[in-house]
């Protein structure tokens, strides 16, 4: 038995130089990504959720405004009276 050539079968050699393939896209990108509308909606929902989670739980300006109003006895009496009047009107009393 004799070995004539290494890695050669039927005169095909894997080490043959291969010519480089020419660029056929003519400068236009060939990669493309499509994002579904459902995915875009999910991204927007996640963004809004993060904004809401990062917002403070208490609006200090509104709390201070209500404290000031509740310290005035006329405000409390007027609100209680107005609420009682609405209840009376609702039940036609």
NORTAZI-V11285 format. One record per pair of residues at least 6 apart in sequence whose C-alpha atoms are under 8 Angstrom apart, sorted by the first residue. I is the first residue (numbers start at 0). J is the second residue. Records with the same first field share a line. If there is no record, write none. Layout:
I=J / J
//
This chain:
6=12 / 13
7=13
68=74 / 75
69=75
//
